[in-house]
Amino acid sequence: MKIQKIYNNNIASALNDAGEEVIISGRGIVFGKKKGDFVDYEK
């Protein structure tokens, strides 16, 4: 998933492989990442 917007270290908006916008959340899931970086589905 490609990060579109980071809200905080735990929540972000991303595009999945189908091109749909999804909200991802989890403890520190986007810590140290920037817009345009990728996040694994397993996290």
CHARMM-style PDB file with segment names, atoms N, HN, CA, C and O in Angstrom:
ATOM      1  N   MET     1       0.838  -1.175   0.000  1.00  0.00      PROA
ATOM      2  CA  MET     1       0.000   0.000   0.000  1.00  0.00      PROA
ATOM      3  C   MET     1       0.885   1.240   0.000  1.00  0.00      PROA
ATOM      4  O   MET     1       1.891   1.299   0.706  1.00  0.00      PROA
ATOM      5  N   LYS     2       0.505   2.208  -0.784  1.00  0.00      PROA
ATOM      6  HN  LYS     2      -0.312   2.160  -1.358  1.00  0.00      PROA
ATOM      7  CA  LYS     2       1.272   3.446  -0.903  1.00  0.00      PROA
ATOM      8  C   LYS     2       0.621   4.533  -0.050  1.00  0.00      PROA
ATOM      9  O   LYS     2      -0.572   4.805  -0.186  1.00  0.00      PROA
ATOM     10  N   ILE     3       1.401   5.146   0.820  1.00  0.00      PROA
ATOM     11  HN  ILE     3       2.370   4.926   0.930  1.00  0.00      PROA
ATOM     12  CA  ILE     3       0.891   6.157   1.751  1.00  0.00      PROA
ATOM     13  C   ILE     3       0.517   7.431   0.999  1.00  0.00      PROA
ATOM     14  O   ILE     3       1.311   7.966   0.225  1.00  0.00      PROA
ATOM     15  N   GLN     4      -0.705   7.908   1.239  1.00  0.00      PROA
ATOM     16  HN  GLN     4      -1.350   7.474   1.868  1.00  0.00      PROA
ATOM     17  CA  GLN     4      -1.188   9.157   0.660  1.00  0.00      PROA
ATOM     18  C   GLN     4      -1.073  10.315   1.645  1.00  0.00      PROA
ATOM     19  O   GLN     4      -0.578  11.386   1.295  1.00  0.00      PROA
ATOM     20  N   LYS     5      -1.535  10.096   2.885  1.00  0.00      PROA
ATOM     21  HN  LYS     5      -1.938   9.226   3.169  1.00  0.00      PROA
ATOM     22  CA  LYS     5      -1.505  11.150   3.900  1.00  0.00      PROA
ATOM     23  C   LYS     5      -1.291  10.510   5.262  1.00  0.00      PROA
ATOM     24  O   LYS     5      -1.938   9.519   5.602  1.00  0.00      PROA
ATOM     25  N   ILE     6      -0.378  11.084   6.038  1.00  0.00      PROA
ATOM     26  HN  ILE     6       0.147  11.889   5.762  1.00  0.00      PROA
ATOM     27  CA  ILE     6      -0.100  10.595   7.381  1.00  0.00      PROA
ATOM     28  C   ILE     6      -0.796  11.510   8.380  1.00  0.00      PROA
ATOM     29  O   ILE     6      -0.588  12.723   8.370  1.00  0.00      PROA
ATOM     30  N   TYR     7      -1.619  10.926   9.237  1.00  0.00      PROA
ATOM     31  HN  TYR     7      -1.788   9.941   9.245  1.00  0.00      PROA
ATOM     32  CA  TYR     7      -2.315  11.690  10.265  1.00  0.00      PROA
ATOM     33  C   TYR     7      -1.492  11.756  11.545  1.00  0.00      PROA
ATOM     34  O   TYR     7      -1.369  12.817  12.157  1.00  0.00      PROA
ATOM     35  N   ASN     8      -0.933  10.627  11.944  1.00  0.00      PROA
ATOM     36  HN  ASN     8      -1.033   9.765  11.447  1.00  0.00      PROA
ATOM     37  CA  ASN     8       0.010  10.563  13.054  1.00  0.00      PROA
ATOM     38  C   ASN     8       0.774   9.243  12.919  1.00  0.00      PROA
ATOM     39  O   ASN     8       0.646   8.577  11.893  1.00  0.00      PROA
ATOM     40  N   ASN     9       1.555   8.849  13.911  1.00  0.00      PROA
ATOM     41  HN  ASN     9       1.659   9.391  14.745  1.00  0.00      PROA
ATOM     42  CA  ASN     9       2.358   7.630  13.814  1.00  0.00      PROA
ATOM     43  C   ASN     9       1.510   6.370  13.702  1.00  0.00      PROA
ATOM     44  O   ASN     9       2.008   5.322  13.291  1.00  0.00      PROA
ATOM     45  N   ASN    10       0.239   6.463  14.063  1.00  0.00      PROA
ATOM     46  HN  ASN    10      -0.165   7.315  14.397  1.00  0.00      PROA
ATOM     47  CA  ASN    10      -0.605   5.277  14.127  1.00  0.00      PROA
ATOM     48  C   ASN    10      -1.675   5.187  13.042  1.00  0.00      PROA
ATOM     49  O   ASN    10      -2.252   4.117  12.847  1.00  0.00      PROA
ATOM     50  N   ILE    11      -1.951   6.270  12.339  1.00  0.00      PROA
ATOM     51  HN  ILE    11      -1.482   7.138  12.498  1.00  0.00      PROA
ATOM     52  CA  ILE    11      -3.040   6.298  11.358  1.00  0.00      PROA
ATOM     53  C   ILE    11      -2.574   7.003  10.087  1.00  0.00      PROA
ATOM     54  O   ILE    11      -1.910   8.039  10.136  1.00  0.00      PROA
ATOM     55  N   ALA    12      -2.947   6.406   8.929  1.00  0.00      PROA
ATOM     56  HN  ALA    12      -3.486   5.565   8.888  1.00  0.00      PROA
ATOM     57  CA  ALA    12      -2.611   7.013   7.651  1.00  0.00      PROA
ATOM     58  C   ALA    12      -3.656   6.628   6.611  1.00  0.00      PROA
ATOM     59  O   ALA    12      -4.396   5.660   6.784  1.00  0.00      PROA
ATOM     60  N   SER    13      -3.703   7.388   5.547  1.00  0.00      PROA
ATOM     61  HN  SER    13      -3.102   8.175   5.407  1.00  0.00      PROA
ATOM     62  CA  SER    13      -4.536   7.090   4.394  1.00  0.00      PROA
ATOM     63  C   SER    13      -3.604   6.535   3.324  1.00  0.00      PROA
ATOM     64  O   SER    13      -2.510   7.060   3.115  1.00  0.00      PROA
ATOM     65  N   ALA    14      -4.038   5.469   2.643  1.00  0.00      PROA
ATOM     66  HN  ALA    14      -4.927   5.043   2.812  1.00  0.00      PROA
ATOM     67  CA  ALA    14      -3.180   4.831   1.649  1.00  0.00      PROA
ATOM     68  C   ALA    14      -4.010   4.305   0.489  1.00  0.00      PROA
ATOM     69  O   ALA    14      -5.229   4.167   0.592  1.00  0.00      PROA
ATOM     70  N   LEU    15      -3.332   4.013  -0.621  1.00  0.00      PROA
ATOM     71  HN  LEU    15      -2.342   4.126  -0.705  1.00  0.00      PROA
ATOM     72  CA  LEU    15      -3.973   3.382  -1.764  1.00  0.00      PROA
ATOM     73  C   LEU    15      -3.581   1.915  -1.780  1.00  0.00      PROA
ATOM     74  O   LEU    15      -2.399   1.584  -1.690  1.00  0.00      PROA
ATOM     75  N   ASN    16      -4.578   1.026  -1.895  1.00  0.00      PROA
ATOM     76  HN  ASN    16      -5.539   1.296  -1.968  1.00  0.00      PROA
ATOM     77  CA  ASN    16      -4.260  -0.401  -1.972  1.00  0.00      PROA
ATOM     78  C   ASN    16      -3.953  -0.778  -3.420  1.00  0.00      PROA
ATOM     79  O   ASN    16      -3.930   0.091  -4.291  1.00  0.00      PROA
ATOM     80  N   ASP    17      -3.721  -2.048  -3.681  1.00  0.00      PROA
ATOM     81  HN  ASP    17      -3.739  -2.754  -2.973  1.00  0.00      PROA
ATOM     82  CA  ASP    17      -3.346  -2.499  -5.023  1.00  0.00      PROA
ATOM     83  C   ASP    17      -4.452  -2.299  -6.052  1.00  0.00      PROA
ATOM     84  O   ASP    17      -4.172  -2.182  -7.245  1.00  0.00      PROA
ATOM     85  N   ALA    18      -5.701  -2.259  -5.606  1.00  0.00      PROA
ATOM     86  HN  ALA    18      -5.928  -2.354  -4.637  1.00  0.00      PROA
ATOM     87  CA  ALA    18      -6.832  -2.044  -6.505  1.00  0.00      PROA
ATOM     88  C   ALA    18      -7.068  -0.561  -6.788  1.00  0.00      PROA
ATOM     89  O   ALA    18      -7.962  -0.217  -7.560  1.00  0.00      PROA
ATOM     90  N   GLY    19      -6.272   0.326  -6.168  1.00  0.00      PROA
ATOM     91  HN  GLY    19      -5.545   0.047  -5.540  1.00  0.00      PROA
ATOM     92  CA  GLY    19      -6.410   1.751  -6.377  1.00  0.00      PROA
ATOM     93  C   GLY    19      -7.437   2.407  -5.483  1.00  0.00      PROA
ATOM     94  O   GLY    19      -7.792   3.567  -5.687  1.00  0.00      PROA
ATOM     95  N   GLU    20      -7.921   1.668  -4.486  1.00  0.00      PROA
ATOM     96  HN  GLU    20      -7.633   0.725  -4.320  1.00  0.00      PROA
ATOM     97  CA  GLU    20      -8.912   2.204  -3.560  1.00  0.00      PROA
ATOM     98  C   GLU    20      -8.221   2.861  -2.376  1.00  0.00      PROA
ATOM     99  O   GLU    20      -7.188   2.388  -1.904  1.00  0.00      PROA
ATOM    100  N   GLU    21      -8.803   3.957  -1.903  1.00  0.00      PROA
ATOM    101  HN  GLU    21      -9.642   4.341  -2.287  1.00  0.00      PROA
ATOM    102  CA  GLU    21      -8.252   4.637  -0.727  1.00  0.00      PROA
ATOM    103  C   GLU    21      -8.729   3.923   0.534  1.00  0.00      PROA
ATOM    104  O   GLU    21      -9.923   3.678   0.708  1.00  0.00      PROA
ATOM    105  N   VAL    22      -7.790   3.595   1.401  1.00  0.00      PROA
ATOM    106  HN  VAL    22      -6.820   3.794   1.260  1.00  0.00      PROA
ATOM    107  CA  VAL    22      -8.111   2.910   2.653  1.00  0.00      PROA
ATOM    108  C   VAL    22      -7.428   3.633   3.806  1.00  0.00      PROA
ATOM    109  O   VAL    22      -6.414   4.307   3.620  1.00  0.00      PROA
ATOM    110  N   ILE    23      -7.996   3.485   5.001  1.00  0.00      PROA
ATOM    111  HN  ILE    23      -8.819   2.937   5.152  1.00  0.00      PROA
ATOM    112  CA  ILE    23      -7.391   4.023   6.210  1.00  0.00      PROA
ATOM    113  C   ILE    23      -6.691   2.867   6.911  1.00  0.00      PROA
ATOM    114  O   ILE    23      -7.305   1.835   7.181  1.00  0.00      PROA
ATOM    115  N   ILE    24      -5.418   3.038   7.204  1.00  0.00      PROA
ATOM    116  HN  ILE    24      -4.919   3.877   6.985  1.00  0.00      PROA
ATOM    117  CA  ILE    24      -4.673   1.999   7.910  1.00  0.00      PROA
ATOM    118  C   ILE    24      -4.343   2.495   9.306  1.00  0.00      PROA
ATOM    119  O   ILE    24      -4.047   3.673   9.507  1.00  0.00      PROA
ATOM    120  N   SER    25      -4.394   1.591  10.260  1.00  0.00      PROA
ATOM    121  HN  SER    25      -4.634   0.634  10.097  1.00  0.00      PROA
ATOM    122  CA  SER    25      -4.077   1.974  11.627  1.00  0.00      PROA
ATOM    123  C   SER    25      -3.368   0.831  12.328  1.00  0.00      PROA
ATOM    124  O   SER    25      -3.562  -0.340  12.001  1.00  0.00      PROA
ATOM    125  N   GLY    26      -2.559   1.187  13.281  1.00  0.00      PROA
ATOM    126  HN  GLY    26      -2.402   2.138  13.547  1.00  0.00      PROA
ATOM    127  CA  GLY    26      -1.811   0.210  14.054  1.00  0.00      PROA
ATOM    128  C   GLY    26      -0.718   0.942  14.808  1.00  0.00      PROA
ATOM    129  O   GLY    26      -0.293   2.027  14.410  1.00  0.00      PROA
ATOM    130  N   ARG    27      -0.277   0.354  15.874  1.00  0.00      PROA
ATOM    131  HN  ARG    27      -0.622  -0.527  16.196  1.00  0.00      PROA
ATOM    132  CA  ARG    27       0.702   1.008  16.723  1.00  0.00      PROA
ATOM    133  C   ARG    27       2.009   1.279  15.957  1.00  0.00      PROA
ATOM    134  O   ARG    27       2.748   0.350  15.630  1.00  0.00      PROA
ATOM    135  N   GLY    28       2.279   2.555  15.679  1.00  0.00      PROA
ATOM    136  HN  GLY    28       1.679   3.309  15.944  1.00  0.00      PROA
ATOM    137  CA  GLY    28       3.515   2.972  15.016  1.00  0.00      PROA
ATOM    138  C   GLY    28       3.661   2.502  13.584  1.00  0.00      PROA
ATOM    139  O   GLY    28       4.782   2.378  13.092  1.00  0.00      PROA
ATOM    140  N   ILE    29       2.550   2.236  12.896  1.00  0.00      PROA
ATOM    141  HN  ILE    29       1.639   2.337  13.296  1.00  0.00      PROA
ATOM    142  CA  ILE    29       2.601   1.643  11.555  1.00  0.00      PROA
ATOM    143  C   ILE    29       3.303   2.540  10.533  1.00  0.00      PROA
ATOM    144  O   ILE    29       3.922   2.028   9.600  1.00  0.00      PROA
ATOM    145  N   VAL    30       3.224   3.848  10.684  1.00  0.00      PROA
ATOM    146  HN  VAL    30       2.722   4.263  11.442  1.00  0.00      PROA
ATOM    147  CA  VAL    30       3.893   4.734   9.725  1.00  0.00      PROA
ATOM    148  C   VAL    30       5.023   5.540  10.368  1.00  0.00      PROA
ATOM    149  O   VAL    30       5.450   6.559   9.824  1.00  0.00      PROA
ATOM    150  N   PHE    31       5.496   5.091  11.501  1.00  0.00      PROA
ATOM    151  HN  PHE    31       5.150   4.263  11.942  1.00  0.00      PROA
ATOM    152  CA  PHE    31       6.598   5.779  12.177  1.00  0.00      PROA
ATOM    153  C   PHE    31       7.825   5.779  11.276  1.00  0.00      PROA
ATOM    154  O   PHE    31       8.261   4.723  10.818  1.00  0.00      PROA
ATOM    155  N   GLY    32       8.380   6.952  11.021  1.00  0.00      PROA
ATOM    156  HN  GLY    32       8.026   7.810  11.393  1.00  0.00      PROA
ATOM    157  CA  GLY    32       9.584   7.083  10.202  1.00  0.00      PROA
ATOM    158  C   GLY    32       9.338   7.004   8.709  1.00  0.00      PROA
ATOM    159  O   GLY    32      10.298   6.971   7.939  1.00  0.00      PROA
ATOM    160  N   LYS    33       8.093   6.973   8.272  1.00  0.00      PROA
ATOM    161  HN  LYS    33       7.313   7.000   8.897  1.00  0.00      PROA
ATOM    162  CA  LYS    33       7.779   6.908   6.848  1.00  0.00      PROA
ATOM    163  C   LYS    33       7.289   8.264   6.367  1.00  0.00      PROA
ATOM    164  O   LYS    33       6.925   9.127   7.166  1.00  0.00      PROA
ATOM    165  N   LYS    34       7.284   8.442   5.033  1.00  0.00      PROA
ATOM    166  HN  LYS    34       7.579   7.741   4.384  1.00  0.00      PROA
ATOM    167  CA  LYS    34       6.842   9.679   4.416  1.00  0.00      PROA
ATOM    168  C   LYS    34       5.777   9.374   3.376  1.00  0.00      PROA
ATOM    169  O   LYS    34       5.568   8.223   2.995  1.00  0.00      PROA
ATOM    170  N   LYS    35       5.115  10.421   2.928  1.00  0.00      PROA
ATOM    171  HN  LYS    35       5.286  11.356   3.238  1.00  0.00      PROA
ATOM    172  CA  LYS    35       4.134  10.286   1.852  1.00  0.00      PROA
ATOM    173  C   LYS    35       4.829   9.666   0.649  1.00  0.00      PROA
ATOM    174  O   LYS    35       5.923  10.083   0.268  1.00  0.00      PROA
ATOM    175  N   GLY    36       4.184   8.667   0.055  1.00  0.00      PROA
ATOM    176  HN  GLY    36       3.296   8.328   0.364  1.00  0.00      PROA
ATOM    177  CA  GLY    36       4.754   7.985  -1.116  1.00  0.00      PROA
ATOM    178  C   GLY    36       5.475   6.691  -0.764  1.00  0.00      PROA
ATOM    179  O   GLY    36       5.733   5.877  -1.650  1.00  0.00      PROA
ATOM    180  N   ASP    37       5.806   6.480   0.511  1.00  0.00      PROA
ATOM    181  HN  ASP    37       5.596   7.141   1.231  1.00  0.00      PROA
ATOM    182  CA  ASP    37       6.429   5.230   0.933  1.00  0.00      PROA
ATOM    183  C   ASP    37       5.388   4.115   0.939  1.00  0.00      PROA
ATOM    184  O   ASP    37       4.184   4.368   0.895  1.00  0.00      PROA
ATOM    185  N   PHE    38       5.874   2.882   0.994  1.00  0.00      PROA
ATOM    186  HN  PHE    38       6.852   2.676   1.029  1.00  0.00      PROA
ATOM    187  CA  PHE    38       4.996   1.726   0.988  1.00  0.00      PROA
ATOM    188  C   PHE    38       4.940   1.062   2.359  1.00  0.00      PROA
ATOM    189  O   PHE    38       5.919   1.071   3.105  1.00  0.00      PROA
ATOM    190  N   VAL    39       3.775   0.481   2.682  1.00  0.00      PROA
ATOM    191  HN  VAL    39       2.980   0.474   2.076  1.00  0.00      PROA
ATOM    192  CA  VAL    39       3.557  -0.237   3.937  1.00  0.00      PROA
ATOM    193  C   VAL    39       3.151  -1.661   3.589  1.00  0.00      PROA
ATOM    194  O   VAL    39       2.333  -1.860   2.691  1.00  0.00      PROA
ATOM    195  N   ASP    40       3.700  -2.652   4.272  1.00  0.00      PROA
ATOM    196  HN  ASP    40       4.365  -2.491   5.002  1.00  0.00      PROA
ATOM    197  CA  ASP    40       3.345  -4.054   4.041  1.00  0.00      PROA
ATOM    198  C   ASP    40       1.935  -4.342   4.546  1.00  0.00      PROA
ATOM    199  O   ASP    40       1.491  -3.770   5.542  1.00  0.00      PROA
ATOM    200  N   TYR    41       1.238  -5.236   3.845  1.00  0.00      PROA
ATOM    201  HN  TYR    41       1.599  -5.700   3.036  1.00  0.00      PROA
ATOM    202  CA  TYR    41      -0.084  -5.679   4.286  1.00  0.00      PROA
ATOM    203  C   TYR    41      -0.006  -6.412   5.611  1.00  0.00      PROA
ATOM    204  O   TYR    41      -0.939  -6.338   6.411  1.00  0.00      PROA
ATOM    205  N   GLU    42       1.082  -7.114   5.857  1.00  0.00      PROA
ATOM    206  HN  GLU    42       1.839  -7.174   5.207  1.00  0.00      PROA
ATOM    207  CA  GLU    42       1.232  -7.918   7.072  1.00  0.00      PROA
ATOM    208  C   GLU    42       1.253  -7.074   8.339  1.00  0.00      PROA
ATOM    209  O   GLU    42       0.866  -7.554   9.405  1.00  0.00      PROA
ATOM    210  N   LYS    43       1.694  -5.833   8.241  1.00  0.00      PROA
ATOM    211  HN  LYS    43       2.009  -5.443   7.376  1.00  0.00      PROA
ATOM    212  CA  LYS    43       1.704  -4.958   9.406  1.00  0.00      PROA
ATOM    213  C   LYS    43       0.302  -4.523   9.698  1.00  0.00      PROA
ATOM    214  OT1 LYS    43       0.073  -3.774  10.647  1.00  0.00      PROA
TER     215      LYS     43
END
